[in-house]
Amino acid sequence: MIKFTRYFSLLVGHEISRLLERRETLLWADFKKVRRTCYKESLESYTTVQKGESLSAENDQSETNLHFLMRNIKLTQSIFSKNGQEITLFAFDPNIALNVKSKKRSFLQKNVYKNSTFVAKLAPASGKNKKLVGELGYEYGDGRRGFANKRNKIEAHKNSHNMKFLNLTDRFSNFEGLTEAEFWKLLNDLLRYCLVPNRNLQKQIQNFCHKQFPKWDSDNILKVCDWWVQLGKLEVTFLASVLEELLSRDDLEAYHLVQIFYCVCDCKDLPYTVVSKFIPRLENMLSKFDHSELTIICEAFIKSRSRIQSKPLAMRVLKDIHVIASEPDPYSLVIMLRYLSRSYQRDHRSLQEVASVLTPRVPSVSFIAVPHIATAFAKLRCFHHGMYNAIAERTLLAVKDAENNNHPLRLKDIWMILWAFGRLNYYPPNEEEFFDGLIHQLTRNEKNNSRYPMQLVKSLIALCFLDIYPTELINRTFDESFLKYCEECSVPDVFKHLIILDNSVEIERPDYQGNRLPQV
């Protein structure tokens, strides 16, 4: 016999689907009306079933459609509105759950943040469903709606007050009257149910925070910054004001600096004048950071568009790179190498030793790290015969896997590997199979070629450095439709690279008869 909860959610799911076919936004008034109607109907049907009559086979075989619906149908659509008007207050964003539960964030919470982290418990899940993975790849209870879990779904529908986020509008209407404890509870509830306030409400929160900065200690200031990072809405102006406030504080510890640079990594356009003021404090505390904390700091240096420089930090990374190279996690290694390649601090002997340590690890490392390793050493003009041979073998294995699985390699990875070998002018022992495999991946990857035209052109230029000219790809690149797409999309500097490619073809391949860049 079909369960009451399944049938009830089935009816609600069908009705919501019908409403969403006619509109983009589902108002709470509509949702509550659907819930009341379906609850009465499901009670009547359930009574009929108990008397011996059966429901249709279609209903009996259906899963909990409401559960499926709230996870998969228009998850990013806004469904919270005020007083039945089309004024969206909150939007559901499942990406918040991914931010909260990321691997790097778990490390930060455990080892770095201490009191300044924003620990938000996500929507609860029943023990039975914690291990299950839905169609979107998320686990149950990882931040999707709380009432979508079997344990509390029917209770939430019986009484709207059980939905904790229903009183969010009341709290925002009296926002200035909130106590500090109520304020943190409000932020926690928004994260708990993966809700993003609209622009006006975000401004209210920012203004409230600015008023509280003089009263808060450094932990609380960074705590609210952490909340914005989890929400995915950290703004440059807000973070700049936070850093200006923290500059006047004397209580900044090492873990505060790690968290500051973690926020800088998330907010890439922060002005150099703001970030640079923290460099002296960072350099004075370098001895207090472990390898994982150094990784977070180096990532901020890499991702910031301000080109932050610190010679003492580069020397510390050079000193520790041997230990990092032997660790099983390639994430820290890739970040450190990328940082060194941009710091212009070279120690050829140390880099050769690191390459020797890396060579036996390359075959087993995740392929996503291989292009970064190859590029970092090439930028530093550090060539290690054994390591680059291992990189070529690992790349060839990845190419074969991609062809067997009918899933082409990322265009970015192909470009980085070709650029590294082109910069070092190195042909591996399996050069014919190696380069033919990468060219074949470029040829079949038409979708990404049009999506990332610059990476395609750079890949062809890297091949030109190696005196390899794939005529089919060059002909396709100079095709009128591809050039028109580059012009319409305003891809930065793409025509500069196209001119380089065209001149190279003209000089080195005078017998080429395919498309060429139109002459002005």
N, C-alpha and C positions, 0 to 999 in steps of 0.2 A: 504494500500500500504506500502510495506517495506520501511523503512527510508534509506536514502543514507548512514548515519553513520553506521547503523547496517550492511548493505551489505558490505561496505568497510572493516570494521573490521572483518567480517566473512571471506572474501577472504584472508586477511592478516593472520588471525589465522590459516586457513587451510594450507597456504603455509609455515608458520613457523613450524607448526607441522610436515609437510613433511620433512623439512630440519633437524629438530631435531631427526628424526628417523635415519638419516644417520651420524650424528656427535654429539659430546658432546658440542661443543662450537659454538655459532652463532656469526659471525663477523659482525661488523657494516656495512661493505661494502655489505654483503649479505642482511642485514636488510633493508638498504636504497634501494637496487635494488628491493626487494620484495615490498616495499612500493610504489615505482614509478609504477611498473607494475600493481599492484592491484588498484592503484588510477585511472589509465587510464581505466582499465577494469570496475571498478565500475561506472565511469562516463558514459561509453557506455551503461552499463546495466540500469543505472538509467534513461538515456534518453529513452531507449526502454520502460521502465515502464510508463514513462510520456505519451508516445504515445498510451497507452492502453493495451500493452502486459503485462503479469504478469510473475513474477519470479516463480521458483519452490516452491511447498508447503514446501519442506524441508528447504529452505532458509528462507521462511516467518515465520516458527515456531521457528527458531533458535534464541537463545539469542546472545548477543554481545560476540562472541567467543574470540576476542582478549582480552577483559576484563577478561574473565575467564582464558585464556591462561597465561597472564602475572602474574596472581595471583597464579596459581596452577601448571603449567608445568615447571619443572626443575627450580624452583625459585633460588636454590642455585648454578646453573650453571653460569659460567662467560660468559658474552656476550659483553664485551667491549675489543676491541683489537686495536693495533696500526698499522696504515698503511697497514691494511689487512693481517698482519703477525700473527702467532699464539703466540703472546706475550700478555697475559692477564694483563690488567692494573687494572681493577676493577671487583669485583664480587658482585652480589646482595645478601644481607642477610636480610630476613624479621625479624630475631630476633632483629635487631637494633630497630625496631619499638616497640617491647615489652620492651626493656631496657629503651627507652625514656619515655614510657607512664606507667611504673610500678607505683604502689601505693606508694611505699617508695620513689621513685624518685620525685613524685609530691609533697610529703611533704617536701623533701629537697629543692626543688626549691622555694617553697612558704615561708618556715620558716627559713631555715638555710643558704643556699648558698649565698643569697643576690647578690653581684656583681661577685662572683667567679663561678657561674654556667654557663654551656654552654647551652643556650636556643636556640634550633634548631627547627624551625617550620617544621613540616613534610609536605609531599606532600599534596596539597589542595584537598578538596572534595566538591562536590556540596551539597547544603543543603538537597536535596532529599535523598542522599545516606549516609548521616552521621550515620543514625540509623541502616542501614542494616549491617548484619554480613555475611561474606563469608564462604566458605567451610572450610577454615583453622581456623576460629574462630576470625579473625581480622576484625575490622571495616574498611569501606572504608575511605581512607584518613589517615590511621594510619601509613603510611610509605611505602606502596607499591608504584609502579611507578606512577608518576604524570600523565603521559599520559594515564593511565588506567581508569581515572575518566571521566565520560561522558562529563563534562563541557569543558574539555580542550583536549580531545582525538583527535578530528578531526583537531584542529588547530596544534597540535604537529606533526601530520602526513603530513600536508600540507607544513610545513616549519621546517626543521630539526633544525634551529637555536632556535626554541621555546623550544627545549629540553635543559634545562639549563646545563645539565651535559656533553653536547657534547664538550664544550671547556675546560673540565678538563685536557685533555691531553696537551693542549696548555699552561695552567698555570703550569703544572708540568714540562714541558720542559724548562720553564724559572723560576724555583722555587725560586732561590736565589734572583731574582729581584723583588719579591713581596713585596709590602708595608705591614705594620702590618694589616691594614684594609682589604687588599686583602687576606691575610693569613687567617684571621678569616672567611671571606666570603667563601673561599675555603673549610675550615673545615665544615662550615655550610651546604654547598651544598652536601658534601659527606654524611652527616647525613640525610639531607632532603630527599635524594633519596635512603637511605639505601645502600650505596656503600662502599665496603671495598677495600682499595688500596692493591696492591700486596706487597710482602715482600720488594722489593727494594724501592718502594714509601714510605712505612712505615718508612724505615731507613732514607730517605730524610727528612721526617717530624720530626723525632726524632733529627736528627742532627741540623736542623733549630731551634728547640726548645732549644737545649742545648746552641746554640750561643746567643739566645735571653734571657736566664735566667737572666743574670746580668742586663738587661734593664727592665725586667718586674717586677711588684710588685707581692706580694703574691697572689692577686686575679687572675691575669692572669696566673700564674704558675699552680694554682689549676684548673683554667678554662680549660687549655689544658689537664690536668690530667683527668678532668671530661669527656672530649671528648673521650679519649682513653677508659674510662669505658663504655661509651655509645656504642662505636664501638665494644666492647668485645675483645680488643687487648692490654690491659694494661699489660706490661711486668715487671717482677721483677726488672731487671736492670734499666729500665727507672724510675720506681717509687722510687727505692732506690736513684737514682741521684736527683730526685725531693725533697725527704725528706732531703737529705744532704744539698741541697741548702736552704731549708726552715729553717733548724736548725740555720743558721746564721742570720735569720731575727728577728728583734725585734717588728715587727708589727703584729704578729700572734694574732688573736682574738679567742674567743670561737668558733665561727662558722667555722673558719679555721681548728681548731682541729677536729671538728665533720666531716668535709669533708675529712681530712687526714685519719681518722679511717674508714670512708666509703670506701676509696680507698684500705686501708689495708685489709678490709673485702673481696674486690674483688680480691686482689692479695695475696693469702694465704701463699705463700712460701717466703715472705719477711723475711730477716734475723732478729733475735731477737735484735742484736746489733744496728740495725737501728731504730726499733720501740721503744725500751726501752728508747731511749733518749728523747722521747716525753712524757713519763710517768710523770716526775716531773711537766711539764707545765700543763698536764691534771689534776693532783691532785690539783694544785693551783687554778684551775678554776672550780672545781666540783660544787660549789654553783651556777654557771651561767647556768648550763644545766637543761633543763626541762626533763620530762619523755621520750619523743620521742627521744630527742638527746642522752639521756643515753642508750636507746635501741640500737641505731646505734653503739655507742662506745662499748657496751657489746657484740654485734654481732661480731665486729672485734676481740675482745678478744677470743671469742669462736672459730671462724673459722680460726684464724691464727694458723699455725702449730708450732709457736714459743713458745706457752704456756706462754703468757704474764700474769703477776700477778700485782695486785695493791690492797693492803689492804684498803686504803681510799675509793677507788671506791666500793669495796665490802660492806663496812660499809654504804656508801650512798645508795646502792641498798637495803640493809636490812632495812634501815630507811624508804624508800619509797615503799617497796613491798606491804604494806597493801593497799595503795591508788591504786596501779597498779592492784591489784587483783580484785578490785571492778569496774574497767573500762570495758566497753563492748568489746573492741578490745583485743582478746587473744594473738595477735602477741607480744606485749611488755611483757606480762606476761610470755610467754614461753621463750623468750630470757633472761629475768631477772632470771628466775628459772634455766635455763641451765647454765647461768653464775655463779650463786651462787653454783650450784652443783660442779663446777670445781674450785671454788676459795678456798674451804676448810674453809670458814668462816661460822660457825654454830651458830645460836641463836635459840635454840629449842623452846622457848616460842614464839618468833616472827613467826616462821614457823608454829606452831600450830594455831596461830591466823589467819595466811594467809589461812591455810587449812580450817578453819571454815568458812571464807568468801567465799572460792571457792566451798565448798560442794553444796550449792543450785544452783550454776552456771553450774556445770558439765553437767547436763542433756541437757542444751540448747547450750553448746559451740560446735564449730565445732570439729568433731572427730579427725581431724589431730593434734589438740592441746592436746588431752587426753593422748596419749602415752608419750609425752614430760613431762606433768605434773606428771604422775605416776613415770617416771624414775627419774626426778629431786628430788622428795621427797625421793625416795628409795635410791638414791646415798648419800643423807644427813642423811640416816637412821632415817627419821622422819615419823612415822606411825600415821595416823589419821583414825580412824575406819570408820567414816561417809563418808569421802572423798573417800576412796578406795572402799567402797561399792557402792558409786555413780559411780565411774569409771567402776566397774564391770558391773553395769546396763547399762551404756552408751555403753560400748564395746559390750555387748550382743545385744543391739539394732542395732549397726553398723553391726554386724555379720548377723542378720536377714535381714537387708536392702541389704547387699552384696549378700546373697543367693537369695533373691527375684529378684534382678536386674541382677543376673548371672554375677556379677563383683566382683571377690575376693578381700579381703582386701590386702593392701600392706604388704609384708613380713616384712618390717622394723617395721611397727606398731605392728604386732603380736609379733615379737621378743622383742620389748621394753616393752610391757605390761607383757608378761610372765617373762621377766627378773626382772621387778619391783616387781611382786608378789612373785617370787622365792627368791629374795634378802631379802624380809621382811618375807618370810615363812608364807604367809597369804592365807587362803582359804575363799573366800567370801561366804555369805549365799547361793548363787545360784551356788556353785562351780561346780557341775556336769554339768549343762547346760553351764556354762561359759567356762570351760576347754574343754569340748567336742566340743563346737562351734569353738573355736580357732584351735583345732586339725583338725577338718574337713576342715577349711580354709587352713591349711598347706597341707593337703592331696590332695586337689583339685587344689592347686596352683602349678602345676608341672612346668609350664613355668618359673615362678620366682624362684622356687627352684633351677633350673639348672643355672639360670642367677645370683643368689646371694646365692651361696652355704654356705658361712660363716654364713649368717643370719639364714638359716635353721638349721645348726648345733648348733648355739648358742640358738635357740629356743628350741631344744631338750634337751640341757644341762640345760636350765632354768626349763624345765618340770621335769628333773631328780632331781633338788633341791627340788621339790614338791612331789617327789616319784611317778611321773606319767611317765610311759614308753609306748608310743604308738608303738607297735611292728611293725605295717605296715610301718610307717615312718622310724623307725630305720633300718628295713630290706632294705628299698629302699636307705637309706643313705649309707649303707655299700655295696651296689651293686657295682660290678666291673666297670660298665660303669660310675657311678657317681664318683667313686674314680679316674678313669682315667681322667675324665673331670677336676677334681680339680687339678690333677697333670699337665695336659697340659696347663691349664690357669694360673698356678702358683699363686693360691689364697694365699695371705699372712697368715701364721699361721693356716691355716685350718686343717692341719694334727695334730697340737698340740691339737686343740679342738676335733678332731676325736678320738685321743688317750684317752682324758678325758671321752668322751662319751662311748667309748668301755670298758674302765676300770669300769665305773659306771654300765654298763649293766652286765659285768662279775660278779661284787660283789653283786649287788642288785637283779639281775634276773638270777640266775644260771640255771633256766629251759628254758631260751630263746634258740630257735633252729634256728633262722634266720641267715642272713649274719652277718659276723663279720669283723673287720679290719684285713687284712692279717698279720700274725706274721712274723717278720723278722728272 
